Amino acid sequence: MHHKLINLLAIAGRRLAAATDGFRQRRASVNEIARMDRQEMGCLAQDLGVSPDELRILSAKGRNAADLLTRRMESVGLDPARVDSSVMRDLQRCCSTCIEKGRCVHELEDQPRDPAWPKYCPNEQTLAALTEEQRRLPMG
């Protein structure tokens, strides 16, 4: 019993440390964006294909905010490397700001027999179209 409690406390401590590190990284990104002058922020936002307001929002989400996108794509056999870079950036932007991440994680971990794009996914239509396109086109 005592050993289990120690293990639980160790796990909780690691999770708390990881969450704290993630918060610090996101805070540093937000601060870096906030220090940019208007022109510099405009150029960066344009390079990334987003508005300055979206850039501020995305900087607060963290670098792993779109990880579920890749997992979901792989679960249905969609190759992210075969997706146009501007389309992929838009998919990542939508995934990063999605409010349904908990549902997505739960669904991915349940590993349904017939994975499909859920209706709550902001990328549902684009990803379904990409899946169909990749099925029709030969690799290469």
Backbone torsions as a table, in degrees:
resi	resn	phi	psi	omega
1	MET	NA	-46.3	-179.1
2	HIS	-63.1	-40.0	179.7
3	HIS	-64.0	-40.9	179.3
4	LYS	-63.8	-40.3	179.3
5	LEU	-64.2	-41.8	178.0
6	ILE	-62.7	-43.0	178.1
7	ASN	-62.2	-43.7	178.2
8	LEU	-61.7	-42.0	178.2
9	LEU	-65.1	-38.8	178.3
10	ALA	-64.6	-43.3	178.2
11	ILE	-62.9	-45.1	179.4
12	ALA	-61.9	-40.2	178.7
13	GLY	-63.4	-42.4	178.2
14	ARG	-64.7	-41.4	179.6
15	ARG	-65.5	-40.9	177.9
16	LEU	-64.3	-41.9	178.0
17	ALA	-63.4	-42.2	178.8
18	ALA	-64.5	-42.1	179.0
19	ALA	-64.8	-39.4	178.6
20	THR	-65.4	-43.6	177.4
21	ASP	-61.6	-43.8	178.2
22	GLY	-60.6	-42.6	178.0
23	PHE	-61.9	-45.1	-179.8
24	ARG	-62.3	-41.2	178.7
25	GLN	-64.3	-44.5	178.8
26	ARG	-64.6	-40.5	179.0
27	ARG	-63.1	-41.1	178.6
28	ALA	-63.5	-40.6	178.0
29	SER	-63.6	-44.6	179.0
30	VAL	-60.8	-44.4	179.9
31	ASN	-64.4	-39.4	178.8
32	GLU	-62.7	-43.7	178.0
33	ILE	-64.7	-42.1	-178.5
34	ALA	-63.7	-29.0	-179.9
35	ARG	-78.5	-14.0	-178.9
36	MET	-71.1	144.6	172.8
37	ASP	-77.7	168.8	-173.8
38	ARG	-57.5	-43.5	-178.1
39	GLN	-67.4	-44.4	179.5
40	GLU	-61.4	-43.5	178.8
41	MET	-65.5	-39.7	178.5
42	GLY	-61.5	-43.1	178.9
43	CYS	-64.9	-44.1	179.6
44	LEU	-63.6	-45.3	179.6
45	ALA	-60.5	-43.3	179.6
46	GLN	-63.2	-43.2	177.9
47	ASP	-58.9	-34.9	-178.5
48	LEU	-88.5	-8.1	179.3
49	GLY	75.5	30.6	178.3
50	VAL	-131.3	168.3	175.6
51	SER	-82.8	161.9	176.2
52	PRO	-57.9	-37.6	178.0
53	ASP	-64.4	-42.6	177.7
54	GLU	-64.2	-36.5	178.1
55	LEU	-60.7	-43.5	177.9
56	ARG	-61.6	-44.3	-179.6
57	ILE	-64.0	-46.6	-178.4
58	LEU	-64.8	-34.9	-179.5
59	SER	-64.1	-25.6	179.3
60	ALA	-83.1	-10.4	-176.3
61	LYS	-85.6	-25.0	-179.3
62	GLY	94.6	159.5	-173.8
63	ARG	-71.7	-17.4	-179.2
64	ASN	-100.6	12.9	-173.4
65	ALA	-63.1	-22.7	-178.5
66	ALA	-108.9	15.7	-179.4
67	ASP	-59.6	-33.0	-179.9
68	LEU	-64.8	-28.7	178.7
69	LEU	-59.7	-48.9	-179.1
70	THR	-63.3	-42.9	178.3
71	ARG	-60.5	-44.5	-178.4
72	ARG	-65.7	-42.7	179.8
73	MET	-59.9	-46.1	-179.1
74	GLU	-65.2	-32.3	-178.5
75	SER	-65.9	-22.8	179.1
76	VAL	-110.1	9.3	176.4
77	GLY	79.7	21.8	178.7
78	LEU	-92.7	126.0	-176.8
79	ASP	-90.3	109.2	179.9
80	PRO	-58.1	-28.8	-179.1
81	ALA	-67.8	-20.1	-179.2
82	ARG	-94.0	5.5	-179.6
83	VAL	-96.8	134.1	177.5
84	ASP	-51.3	138.1	-174.1
85	SER	-60.9	-37.2	179.8
86	SER	-70.3	-35.0	176.3
87	VAL	-67.9	-42.3	179.7
88	MET	-62.3	-41.3	177.7
89	ARG	-60.6	-42.0	179.3
90	ASP	-65.8	-41.3	176.9
91	LEU	-60.2	-43.9	-179.7
92	GLN	-64.8	-40.0	178.7
93	ARG	-60.6	-47.6	-180.0
94	CYS	-63.4	-43.3	-179.9
95	CYS	-64.6	-40.7	-178.1
96	SER	-61.0	-33.7	-176.6
97	THR	-99.1	3.2	-178.2
98	CYS	-64.8	140.2	179.5
99	ILE	-96.9	3.5	-176.5
100	GLU	-107.4	27.5	-176.6
101	LYS	-60.2	-37.6	179.3
102	GLY	-61.1	-44.6	177.6
103	ARG	-63.4	-41.1	-178.3
104	CYS	-63.8	-47.8	179.1
105	VAL	-59.3	-46.8	-179.3
106	HIS	-58.4	-45.8	-179.3
107	GLU	-65.7	-42.6	179.1
108	LEU	-63.5	-38.1	-179.2
109	GLU	-75.7	-24.6	174.8
110	ASP	-72.5	-19.6	179.8
111	GLN	46.7	71.2	-179.6
112	PRO	-60.9	151.3	-179.8
113	ARG	-61.0	-40.3	-178.2
114	ASP	-118.0	79.3	-177.9
115	PRO	-61.9	137.7	179.5
116	ALA	-144.4	168.0	178.8
117	TRP	-77.9	118.8	179.2
118	PRO	-71.0	151.7	-177.7
119	LYS	-64.7	-25.5	-178.8
120	TYR	-76.1	-14.9	-176.6
121	CYS	-71.5	124.9	179.7
122	PRO	-66.2	-15.8	179.8
123	ASN	-100.6	6.0	-172.6
124	GLU	-48.6	-54.2	-174.3
125	GLN	-67.3	-42.8	-179.8
126	THR	-64.1	-44.7	-178.4
127	LEU	-68.7	-36.5	176.4
128	ALA	-63.4	-41.3	178.6
129	ALA	-65.8	-40.6	178.5
130	LEU	-65.5	-38.9	178.6
131	THR	-61.6	-46.1	179.2
132	GLU	-63.2	-41.5	179.9
133	GLU	-63.5	-44.6	-179.2
134	GLN	-67.2	-29.8	177.0
135	ARG	-69.0	-35.0	-177.5
136	ARG	-78.8	-34.7	-175.0
137	LEU	-91.4	139.6	176.7
138	PRO	-69.4	153.6	178.7
139	MET	-68.6	151.8	173.9
140	GLY	115.6	NA	NA
